[in-house]
């Protein structure tokens, strides 16, 4: 008989679904043949503290909460070799969706327990790590402006509604900002509606693609600058990112690197994986293959 694997479940009871699904997740983990301890977070940053103090004693660590909970744990265990299973308990669940993890928590546990381990890069900005993307502009406005009641009731649809409103407002009212990006000796200055530093190439079950050739394990981040001058540009950008059409376009600019510096005028809030972290200016870097994530079998993330 093999040695019983030991799993730690770090759950955020304040997340959209995390509180009511803790016992369901624990039973599902035990049902796969693993022993499972449960620790619940009490405040922002606590998931990372728990992972740093206890995570290395376990064979696997599961997170149940939003992207913020998952990234606290991933950051604390970066480089440790401990595999992390991300269970969708939050609003956006961008990381779980990008990895193809089922949204039903028991199904997610079973898929991850018999799945594969994937090493991915992590981005770093303002002292925090991110897996999917960091950015300023429309996406940060979406995070800042989505009310808690809407997230509880509508889930990821709430973000979609607010993001659409923010995009229309930016384009119709011409609320653009001046961005200055320093990358590999080049200085890029242009007016923009949004700037993303992407690690994954697509989100929302691949419905929206950020740019060409974006890989999670190439040791690079991809800076995507979206600069619509009018509504026609905005519609064309949305068509292209939903159709993976990345031909040269005056409203789109891409750069790949390991290190970026971003400044904006005016100073703007910056989000990473759906969490507001601070404001510009900021340095954005990559940590190659820093995280080991459980993924469903035969799933190859971008």
C-alpha positions, 0 to 999 in steps of 0.5 A: 500500500502506498503512503497516504498523501497529505493535503492542506486546504486553505479556505477563505470564508469571506470569498463569494462561495468559499465559506459555504463550500469548505466542508464540501471541498474537504469531503471531496479531497478525502474522497480521493484518498488523501488526508486533509487538514483545513485552515481558514483565513481571517484577514487579507494576507493570511492565506500567504501566512498560512502557506508559508508557515504550514504549506511545506509540511504537505504533499499538496495544498488546495486553495478555496477562495478567489484569485487573491487567495490563490495568489497569496498561496502561490507566492508563499510557496513559489520555488518550494516544489509544492503543488497547488490546486486552485478551487474556484470559490471567488467571483472571477476565478480567472486562474481556475478558468484559465487552467480549465478547472471545473467550477463545481468544487467537488468536480474540481477536486476530482479533476485535479487529484487525477490530473497533472502538475504544470510549472508556470511563470509568475509575474511580480508587481508592487510586492505581489505575485500574479499568474494571469495578468496585471494592468491599469486602465479599463481592467483596474476600473472594473475591479475598483467599481464592481460593487460587492452585492453585484459580485455576490449575486452575479459572479463573473457577469458582474465584472463583464457588465462593469468592464463594458461600462468602463470601456464605453465611458473611456472611449465615448468620453475620451478618458484616455491616459498617457502611458510611458513604458520602459522595456529593454532600452526602448521607451514607449509613450502613447495614449491608452485605454488599458495596459496589460502585462499578461502571463496567460494568453487567454481568459474566460475559457479562452473567450478573450485572448490578450495577444499573440504567442503568450505562453505561461512557461516561457520566462517572459511577460507580454505587455499589451497596450490598447489605444482606441482613438474612437468607438470604431477602434474599440469595436475592432479591438474587441472583435480581434481579441475574441477571434485571435486576430493579431495582425498589425493594428494602430490601436494595438501594441505588444512587447515581450520581456522579463522587466518593464517599468510603467508610468502613467499620467495621471497616476492610476490604480493597478490591479493584478489577478482581480486585486487592487494593489496600489498605484503607478509607477511600478516595476513589473517582472517575471519569476520563471517557472516559480509555481507548480499548479495542479491542472486537469489531465491533458490540459495545456494552459497558455 
